[in-house]
Amino acid sequence: MSDLIIVGDCGGTNTRLSLWEIPTSFTDKPKRTEKAPGTLVFDKKYLNEKHTDFVSVVKLFIEESSSSTTPMAACLACAGPIINNTGICNQE
């Protein structure tokens, strides 16, 4: 058994998202010298100026991944400052 997670780097210019399949049996934190567990399923880079908001980018990413399974979690590194909880830093 495995779960899917989304990992992302959401900058002011680009949003890079990747979908990873992680074994559900994995419960231990990896040591510093170890690679995190999992298999890359899909990844893509999006130019933010071509999208109206972050939610539309994530929806497109999930659609393009062709995964029939809903991701269980996400870990995102996002540029700031966020304006009114809706804007990406250098995007209107």
SEVOVEX-355486 format. One record per atom (N, C-alpha, C, O): x, y, z; atom name; residue in three letters; residue number from 1. Coordinates in nm, 3 decimals. Atoms other than C-alpha are relative to their C-alpha. Layout:
BEGIN
PT       u       v       w atomo residuo num
PT       X       Y       Z    CA     ALA NUM
...
REM end
This chain:
BEGIN
PT       u       v       w atomo residuo num
PT   0.084  -0.118   0.000     N     MET   1
PT   0.000   0.000   0.000    CA     MET   1
PT   0.089   0.125   0.000     C     MET   1
PT   0.201   0.124   0.051     O     MET   1
PT  -0.074  -0.125   0.003     N     SER   2
PT   0.108   0.357  -0.062    CA     SER   2
PT  -0.097   0.118  -0.005     C     SER   2
PT  -0.214   0.102  -0.038     O     SER   2
PT   0.075  -0.125   0.007     N     ASP   3
PT  -0.012   0.717  -0.040    CA     ASP   3
PT   0.072   0.094  -0.095     C     ASP   3
PT   0.191   0.080  -0.119     O     ASP   3
PT  -0.059  -0.103   0.084     N     LEU   4
PT   0.044   1.010  -0.272    CA     LEU   4
PT   0.011   0.129   0.079     C     LEU   4
PT  -0.078   0.164   0.155     O     LEU   4
PT  -0.014  -0.133  -0.057     N     ILE   5
PT   0.181   1.344  -0.156    CA     ILE   5
PT   0.049   0.095  -0.110     C     ILE   5
PT   0.119   0.054  -0.203     O     ILE   5
PT  -0.047  -0.104   0.091     N     ILE   6
PT   0.239   1.669  -0.343    CA     ILE   6
PT   0.110   0.077   0.072     C     ILE   6
PT   0.095   0.115   0.188     O     ILE   6
PT  -0.110  -0.081  -0.051     N     VAL   7
PT   0.568   1.850  -0.290    CA     VAL   7
PT   0.016   0.117  -0.096     C     VAL   7
PT   0.018   0.098  -0.217     O     VAL   7
PT  -0.007  -0.114   0.089     N     GLY   8
PT   0.604   2.203  -0.420    CA     GLY   8
PT   0.092   0.111   0.045     C     GLY   8
PT   0.113   0.134   0.164     O     GLY   8
PT  -0.079  -0.122  -0.018     N     ASP   9
PT   0.829   2.505  -0.456    CA     ASP   9
PT  -0.077   0.108  -0.075     C     ASP   9
PT  -0.075   0.113  -0.198     O     ASP   9
PT   0.090  -0.100   0.057     N     CYS  10
PT   0.595   2.799  -0.514    CA     CYS  10
PT   0.065   0.137   0.011     C     CYS  10
PT   0.052   0.204   0.113     O     CYS  10
PT  -0.070  -0.128   0.000     N     GLY  11
PT   0.798   3.103  -0.609    CA     GLY  11
PT  -0.085   0.111  -0.060     C     GLY  11
PT  -0.202   0.091  -0.092     O     GLY  11
PT   0.070  -0.113   0.058     N     GLY  12
PT   0.704   3.442  -0.741    CA     GLY  12
PT  -0.015  -0.011  -0.151     C     GLY  12
PT  -0.110   0.044  -0.207     O     GLY  12
PT   0.003   0.014   0.145     N     THR  13
PT   0.776   3.347  -1.103    CA     THR  13
PT  -0.051  -0.136  -0.044     C     THR  13
PT  -0.132  -0.145  -0.137     O     THR  13
PT   0.036   0.137   0.037     N     ASN  14
PT   0.735   2.968  -1.119    CA     ASN  14
PT  -0.054  -0.077   0.119     C     ASN  14
PT  -0.022  -0.049   0.234     O     ASN  14
PT   0.043   0.098  -0.100     N     THR  15
PT   0.555   2.694  -0.931    CA     THR  15
PT   0.043  -0.136  -0.051     C     THR  15
PT   0.006  -0.177  -0.161     O     THR  15
PT  -0.048   0.134   0.035     N     ARG  16
PT   0.725   2.355  -0.937    CA     ARG  16
PT  -0.069  -0.098   0.094     C     ARG  16
PT  -0.055  -0.088   0.216     O     ARG  16
PT   0.073   0.098  -0.080     N     LEU  17
PT   0.511   2.064  -0.820    CA     LEU  17
PT   0.043  -0.140  -0.040     C     LEU  17
PT   0.072  -0.167  -0.157     O     LEU  17
PT  -0.029   0.141   0.028     N     SER  18
PT   0.588   1.695  -0.791    CA     SER  18
PT  -0.092  -0.087   0.083     C     SER  18
PT  -0.130  -0.052   0.195     O     SER  18
PT   0.088   0.097  -0.065     N     LEU  19
PT   0.373   1.397  -0.699    CA     LEU  19
PT   0.084  -0.122   0.034     C     LEU  19
PT   0.151  -0.178  -0.053     O     LEU  19
PT  -0.082   0.112  -0.048     N     TRP  20
PT   0.535   1.123  -0.489    CA     TRP  20
PT  -0.088  -0.109   0.057     C     TRP  20
PT  -0.187  -0.082   0.124     O     TRP  20
PT   0.066   0.116  -0.060     N     GLU  21
PT   0.419   0.775  -0.400    CA     GLU  21
PT   0.086  -0.046   0.117     C     GLU  21
PT   0.203  -0.083   0.100     O     GLU  21
PT  -0.072   0.033  -0.123     N     ILE  22
PT   0.518   0.698  -0.040    CA     ILE  22
PT  -0.061  -0.126   0.061     C     ILE  22
PT  -0.183  -0.134   0.073     O     ILE  22
PT   0.055   0.121  -0.062     N     PRO  23
PT   0.483   0.354   0.121    CA     PRO  23
PT  -0.072   0.035   0.131     C     PRO  23
PT  -0.017   0.107   0.215     O     PRO  23
PT   0.075  -0.028  -0.123     N     THR  24
PT   0.215   0.366   0.393    CA     THR  24
PT   0.068  -0.064   0.120     C     THR  24
PT   0.044  -0.023   0.234     O     THR  24
PT  -0.070   0.067  -0.110     N     SER  25
PT   0.435   0.136   0.601    CA     SER  25
PT   0.115   0.084   0.054     C     SER  25
PT   0.168   0.054   0.161     O     SER  25
PT  -0.113  -0.082  -0.044     N     PHE  26
PT   0.701   0.408   0.627    CA     PHE  26
PT  -0.044   0.091   0.115     C     PHE  26
PT  -0.134   0.173   0.098     O     PHE  26
PT   0.033  -0.083  -0.116     N     THR  27
PT   0.688   0.567   0.973    CA     THR  27
PT   0.122   0.065   0.062     C     THR  27
PT   0.108   0.155   0.145     O     THR  27
PT  -0.122  -0.054  -0.060     N     ASP  28
PT   1.052   0.643   1.057    CA     ASP  28
PT   0.048   0.123  -0.076     C     ASP  28
PT   0.040   0.130  -0.198     O     ASP  28
PT  -0.061  -0.117   0.061     N     LYS  29
PT   1.212   0.979   0.995    CA     LYS  29
PT   0.135  -0.041  -0.058     C     LYS  29
PT   0.214  -0.104   0.012     O     LYS  29
PT  -0.130   0.038   0.056     N     PRO  30
PT   1.505   0.935   0.754    CA     PRO  30
PT   0.114   0.075   0.071     C     PRO  30
PT   0.096   0.188   0.118     O     PRO  30
PT  -0.118  -0.065  -0.055     N     LYS  31
PT   1.852   1.012   0.886    CA     LYS  31
PT   0.051   0.103  -0.100     C     LYS  31
PT   0.017   0.097  -0.218     O     LYS  31
PT  -0.050  -0.107   0.087     N     ARG  32
PT   2.032   1.316   0.745    CA     ARG  32
PT   0.068  -0.050  -0.126     C     ARG  32
PT   0.058   0.014  -0.231     O     ARG  32
PT  -0.074   0.051   0.115     N     THR  33
PT   2.241   1.105   0.512    CA     THR  33
PT  -0.084  -0.089  -0.091     C     THR  33
PT  -0.037  -0.133  -0.196     O     THR  33
PT   0.087   0.088   0.078     N     GLU  34
PT   1.946   0.902   0.382    CA     GLU  34
PT  -0.093   0.080  -0.091     C     GLU  34
PT  -0.136   0.190  -0.056     O     GLU  34
PT   0.099  -0.057   0.091     N     LYS  35
PT   1.725   0.983   0.088    CA     LYS  35
PT  -0.139  -0.032   0.054     C     LYS  35
PT  -0.163  -0.143   0.103     O     LYS  35
PT   0.138   0.025  -0.043     N     ALA  36
PT   1.357   1.022   0.177    CA     ALA  36
PT  -0.061  -0.111  -0.085     C     ALA  36
PT  -0.025  -0.127  -0.201     O     ALA  36
PT   0.059   0.112   0.074     N     PRO  37
PT   1.146   0.722   0.076    CA     PRO  37
PT  -0.099   0.050  -0.105     C     PRO  37
PT  -0.150   0.162  -0.096     O     PRO  37
PT   0.103  -0.033   0.096     N     GLY  38
PT   0.918   0.722  -0.222    CA     GLY  38
PT   0.048  -0.003  -0.143     C     GLY  38
PT   0.168  -0.007  -0.172     O     GLY  38
PT  -0.026   0.005   0.143     N     THR  39
PT   0.894   0.716  -0.597    CA     THR  39
PT  -0.068   0.120  -0.067     C     THR  39
PT  -0.185   0.146  -0.044     O     THR  39
PT   0.056  -0.113   0.074     N     LEU  40
PT   0.846   1.020  -0.820    CA     LEU  40
PT  -0.100  -0.052  -0.102     C     LEU  40
PT  -0.067  -0.138  -0.184     O     LEU  40
PT   0.106   0.042   0.092     N     VAL  41
PT   0.517   0.978  -1.009    CA     VAL  41
PT  -0.013   0.100  -0.115     C     VAL  41
PT  -0.029   0.061  -0.231     O     VAL  41
PT   0.021  -0.104   0.102     N     PHE  42
PT   0.490   1.312  -1.192    CA     PHE  42
PT   0.057   0.131   0.054     C     PHE  42
PT   0.048   0.158   0.174     O     PHE  42
PT  -0.041  -0.134  -0.042     N     ASP  43
PT   0.647   1.658  -1.185    CA     ASP  43
PT  -0.013   0.097  -0.116     C     ASP  43
PT  -0.005   0.058  -0.233     O     ASP  43
PT   0.018  -0.100   0.104     N     LYS  44
PT   0.594   1.982  -1.371    CA     LYS  44
PT   0.028   0.139   0.056     C     LYS  44
PT   0.006   0.165   0.175     O     LYS  44
PT  -0.026  -0.140  -0.034     N     LYS  45
PT   0.697   2.348  -1.367    CA     LYS  45
PT  -0.102   0.086  -0.073     C     LYS  45
PT  -0.126   0.068  -0.193     O     LYS  45
PT   0.102  -0.089   0.056     N     TYR  46
PT   0.433   2.617  -1.423    CA     TYR  46
PT   0.047   0.145   0.011     C     TYR  46
PT   0.101   0.184   0.115     O     TYR  46
PT  -0.029  -0.142  -0.002     N     LEU  47
PT   0.488   2.982  -1.514    CA     LEU  47
PT  -0.122   0.070   0.061     C     LEU  47
PT  -0.231   0.065   0.005     O     LEU  47
PT   0.113  -0.056  -0.075     N     ASN  48
PT   0.272   3.173  -1.264    CA     ASN  48
PT  -0.081   0.103  -0.079     C     ASN  48
PT  -0.202   0.112  -0.061     O     ASN  48
PT   0.072  -0.105   0.073     N     GLU  49
PT   0.184   3.458  -1.502    CA     GLU  49
PT  -0.104  -0.057  -0.098     C     GLU  49
PT  -0.190   0.017  -0.146     O     GLU  49
PT   0.097   0.063   0.090     N     LYS  50
PT  -0.011   3.209  -1.717    CA     LYS  50
PT  -0.123  -0.053   0.074     C     LYS  50
PT  -0.212  -0.111   0.012     O     LYS  50
PT   0.110   0.053  -0.081     N     HIS  51
PT  -0.248   3.123  -1.429    CA     HIS  51
PT  -0.058   0.110   0.088     C     HIS  51
PT   0.014   0.201   0.130     O     HIS  51
PT   0.066  -0.104  -0.079     N     THR  52
PT  -0.501   3.327  -1.235    CA     THR  52
PT   0.029  -0.009   0.149     C     THR  52
PT   0.030   0.093   0.218     O     THR  52
PT  -0.027   0.017  -0.143     N     ASP  53
PT  -0.420   3.180  -0.893    CA     ASP  53
PT   0.065  -0.136   0.025     C     ASP  53
PT   0.075  -0.220  -0.064     O     ASP  53
PT  -0.070   0.123  -0.037     N     PHE  54
PT  -0.241   2.902  -0.707    CA     PHE  54
PT  -0.091  -0.122  -0.009     C     PHE  54
PT  -0.048  -0.229  -0.051     O     PHE  54
PT   0.095   0.112   0.002     N     VAL  55
PT  -0.552   2.684  -0.678    CA     VAL  55
PT  -0.014  -0.055  -0.142     C     VAL  55
PT  -0.020  -0.176  -0.162     O     VAL  55
PT   0.014   0.047   0.139     N     SER  56
PT  -0.585   2.670  -1.058    CA     SER  56
PT   0.124  -0.078  -0.043     C     SER  56
PT   0.113  -0.172  -0.122     O     SER  56
PT  -0.123   0.073   0.032     N     VAL  57
PT  -0.221   2.557  -1.084    CA     VAL  57
PT  -0.006  -0.141   0.060     C     VAL  57
PT   0.026  -0.239  -0.008     O     VAL  57
PT   0.008   0.131  -0.066     N     VAL  58
PT  -0.277   2.275  -0.832    CA     VAL  58
PT  -0.103  -0.089  -0.069     C     VAL  58
PT  -0.077  -0.208  -0.090     O     VAL  58
PT   0.103   0.080   0.069     N     LYS  59
PT  -0.598   2.162  -1.004    CA     LYS  59
PT   0.052  -0.051  -0.134     C     LYS  59
PT   0.030  -0.167  -0.169     O     LYS  59
PT  -0.057   0.040   0.128     N     LEU  60
PT  -0.420   2.157  -1.341    CA     LEU  60
PT   0.106  -0.109   0.020     C     LEU  60
PT   0.111  -0.206  -0.056     O     LEU  60
PT  -0.103   0.100  -0.030     N     PHE  61
PT  -0.127   1.965  -1.191    CA     PHE  61
PT  -0.062  -0.136   0.029     C     PHE  61
PT  -0.018  -0.237  -0.026     O     PHE  61
PT   0.065   0.128  -0.034     N     ILE  62
PT  -0.356   1.698  -1.044    CA     ILE  62
PT  -0.063  -0.061  -0.125     C     ILE  62
PT  -0.054  -0.182  -0.145     O     ILE  62
PT   0.060   0.049   0.124     N     GLU  63
PT  -0.542   1.670  -1.375    CA     GLU  63
PT   0.107  -0.057  -0.094     C     GLU  63
PT   0.090  -0.166  -0.149     O     GLU  63
PT  -0.106   0.043   0.091     N     GLU  64
PT  -0.220   1.643  -1.577    CA     GLU  64
PT   0.077  -0.122   0.051     C     GLU  64
PT   0.138  -0.195  -0.028     O     GLU  64
PT  -0.070   0.117  -0.056     N     SER  65
PT  -0.077   1.381  -1.341    CA     SER  65
PT  -0.069  -0.130  -0.036     C     SER  65
PT  -0.009  -0.238  -0.028     O     SER  65
PT   0.080   0.117   0.038     N     SER  66
PT  -0.352   1.142  -1.456    CA     SER  66
PT  -0.012  -0.102   0.113     C     SER  66
PT  -0.035  -0.220   0.087     O     SER  66
PT   0.011   0.091  -0.113     N     SER  67
PT  -0.361   0.994  -1.107    CA     SER  67
PT  -0.147  -0.020   0.036     C     SER  67
PT  -0.224   0.076   0.039     O     SER  67
PT   0.137   0.029  -0.042     N     SER  68
PT  -0.682   0.822  -1.004    CA     SER  68
PT  -0.014   0.004   0.152     C     SER  68
PT  -0.124  -0.014   0.205     O     SER  68
PT  -0.001  -0.005  -0.146     N     THR  69
PT  -0.583   0.854  -0.637    CA     THR  69
PT   0.017   0.143   0.047     C     THR  69
PT   0.100   0.217  -0.006     O     THR  69
PT  -0.011  -0.134  -0.056     N     THR  70
PT  -0.633   1.172  -0.434    CA     THR  70
PT   0.122   0.006   0.093     C     THR  70
PT   0.139  -0.081   0.178     O     THR  70
PT  -0.114  -0.014  -0.091     N     PRO  71
PT  -0.312   1.294  -0.267    CA     PRO  71
PT  -0.047   0.015   0.145     C     PRO  71
PT  -0.149   0.079   0.172     O     PRO  71
PT   0.034  -0.003  -0.142     N     MET  72
PT  -0.317   1.254   0.113    CA     MET  72
PT   0.054   0.123   0.071     C     MET  72
PT   0.001   0.162   0.175     O     MET  72
PT  -0.064  -0.113  -0.068     N     ALA  73
PT  -0.094   1.552   0.197    CA     ALA  73
PT   0.079   0.081  -0.102     C     ALA  73
PT   0.101   0.038  -0.215     O     ALA  73
PT  -0.087  -0.083   0.082     N     ALA  74
PT   0.115   1.834   0.057    CA     ALA  74
PT   0.101   0.069   0.091     C     ALA  74
PT   0.072   0.102   0.206     O     ALA  74
PT  -0.104  -0.076  -0.070     N     CYS  75
PT   0.439   2.001   0.164    CA     CYS  75
PT   0.046   0.106  -0.099     C     CYS  75
PT   0.104   0.074  -0.203     O     CYS  75
PT  -0.026  -0.109   0.093     N     LEU  76
PT   0.486   2.344   0.005    CA     LEU  76
PT   0.094   0.103   0.060     C     LEU  76
PT   0.078   0.143   0.175     O     LEU  76
PT  -0.085  -0.114  -0.035     N     ALA  77
PT   0.762   2.604   0.021    CA     ALA  77
PT  -0.047   0.114  -0.088     C     ALA  77
PT  -0.038   0.106  -0.210     O     ALA  77
PT   0.063  -0.108   0.076     N     CYS  78
PT   0.601   2.933  -0.082    CA     CYS  78
PT   0.070   0.134   0.023     C     CYS  78
PT   0.111   0.166   0.134     O     CYS  78
PT  -0.056  -0.134  -0.008     N     ALA  79
PT   0.739   3.278  -0.159    CA     ALA  79
PT  -0.098   0.091   0.072     C     ALA  79
PT  -0.219   0.065   0.073     O     ALA  79
PT   0.087  -0.095  -0.069     N     GLY  80
PT   0.603   3.569   0.042    CA     GLY  80
PT   0.046   0.140  -0.032     C     GLY  80
PT   0.145   0.154  -0.103     O     GLY  80
PT   0.115   0.011  -0.090     N     PRO  81
PT   0.470   3.800   0.146    CA     PRO  81
PT  -0.128  -0.032  -0.076     C     PRO  81
PT  -0.143   0.002  -0.193     O     PRO  81
PT   0.131   0.031   0.056     N     ILE  82
PT   0.121   3.673   0.083    CA     ILE  82
PT  -0.092   0.118   0.033     C     ILE  82
PT  -0.095   0.163   0.147     O     ILE  82
PT   0.089  -0.115  -0.019     N     ILE  83
PT  -0.134   3.955   0.038    CA     ILE  83
PT  -0.143  -0.049   0.014     C     ILE  83
PT  -0.198  -0.110  -0.078     O     ILE  83
PT   0.138   0.041  -0.028     N     ASN  84
PT  -0.476   3.892   0.195    CA     ASN  84
PT  -0.021  -0.150  -0.021     C     ASN  84
PT  -0.129  -0.194  -0.059     O     ASN  84
PT   0.005   0.146   0.012     N     ASN  85
PT  -0.398   3.519   0.189    CA     ASN  85
PT  -0.034  -0.049  -0.141     C     ASN  85
PT  -0.080  -0.162  -0.156     O     ASN  85
PT   0.037   0.042   0.135     N     THR  86
PT  -0.446   3.509  -0.189    CA     THR  86
PT   0.106   0.024  -0.107     C     THR  86
PT   0.102  -0.042  -0.211     O     THR  86
PT  -0.090  -0.037   0.108     N     GLY  87
PT  -0.157   3.661  -0.383    CA     GLY  87
PT   0.138  -0.060   0.011     C     GLY  87
PT   0.190  -0.078   0.122     O     GLY  87
PT  -0.140   0.042   0.003     N     ILE  88
PT   0.181   3.527  -0.488    CA     ILE  88
PT   0.082   0.128  -0.011     C     ILE  88
PT   0.043   0.221  -0.081     O     ILE  88
PT  -0.072  -0.125  -0.028     N     CYS  89
PT   0.448   3.785  -0.403    CA     CYS  89
PT   0.013   0.100  -0.115     C     CYS  89
PT  -0.022   0.216  -0.094     O     CYS  89
PT  -0.015  -0.100   0.106     N     ASN  90
PT   0.522   3.948  -0.740    CA     ASN  90
PT  -0.105  -0.015  -0.110     C     ASN  90
PT  -0.085   0.033  -0.221     O     ASN  90
PT   0.109   0.017   0.096     N     GLN  91
PT   0.200   3.852  -0.915    CA     GLN  91
PT  -0.121   0.079   0.049     C     GLN  91
PT  -0.151   0.079   0.168     O     GLN  91
PT   0.122  -0.077  -0.036     N     GLU  92
PT  -0.109   4.074  -0.919    CA     GLU  92
PT  -0.118  -0.093   0.009     C     GLU  92
PT  -0.229  -0.048   0.038     O     GLU  92
REM end
